[in-house]
């Protein structure tokens, strides 16, 4: 079964405006399926195939001239030399929709490539399903979704999370990490990845992470960049505009998919998930990652931050709607709703007379209600509210 992806509409719009569009995201997030299903009139080359790479590298310019005016290069990061030739050909033709470059690594982090394509490319990201893309008969309770995650293959082939993620992670570490950078000890990197999972939803402390792994801070920083470039983790930056108080300025660490976190932490039973020490962080990661994916799948960069004062007072999520309006979100996963959950939002005051604040509390099973200026929603109801607020 092929699932409709929300990003498709945006890609079809961008292909009419730019000579080149890029589509990056983690392995098995559905990029190839989306492109083959919706851009079937494009010639397709998977650059993981050695024969294609040898053919192209033997005469890049000649290959591009003969390949036609509509070409998809999948896993394009395998031939970085190709990008400068693509620039030349696309400039000569001066047409929109010439090339689609796809990959499971963010090749646009390469400064030389990003400069080559500057002004010519629409940048897009596809992640595992967001909750709005799952049919009703595939959705499960939030506890089950935390463990199952959202990778398409799990839903298309009815694979258990316990069968999918260990193989996925092993392939990722042995294949992608070796490709991205020389990591001498893959066992140590695996330990590093597991320690990152234990810190999901927490403020990043590189020194502590490096010490616990047994590596230098510079190595920890480099390995974290690898996880970011391959779309395993992302860093949520603090929000401090329009606030005069001294705020915490270190980012928080999150994973794009809670199924990966659960697998790394060896959590397989959703029935006991609530008693797990990191349950609150996992639920927070679930909500934050859903927000991020919904924005990216709408073709927009998520304007998402967190807020924390040096005295410990914090709000889990800040969404910047425009220059004078933000949405403040508190995420609480306790089984029984408590009015104490409203404390941080109630104390989150507007220190700028021009700044408007909308406040939301996201609780797993809350019924939609409003308490003073705070709207309380369940995690299932919040995506539609998010889409409405930002016209996604």
Secondary structure, DSSP 8 states (H G I E B T S, - for coil): -----THHHHHHHHTTT-SEEEEE-STTSSHHHHHHHH-TTSEEEETTSHHHHHHHHHSHHHHHHHS-S-EEEETGGGGTTHHHHHHHHHHHH--SS-EEEEESS-GGGSHHHHHHHTTTEEEEE--S--GGGS-GGG---HHHHHHH---HHHHHTT--HHHHHHHHHHHIIIIIIHHHS--S-HHHHHHHHHHHHTTTTSB--HHHHHHHHTS-HHHHHHHHHHHHHTTSEEEE-B--TT--S-B--S-EEEES-HHHHHHHTT---GGGGGGSTTHHHHHHHHHHHHHHHHHHTTT----EEEEEBTTS-EEEEEEEEETTEEEEEEEE--SS--GGGGHHHHT----STT-EEEEEEEETT---EEETTEEEEEHHHHHHHHHHHHT-
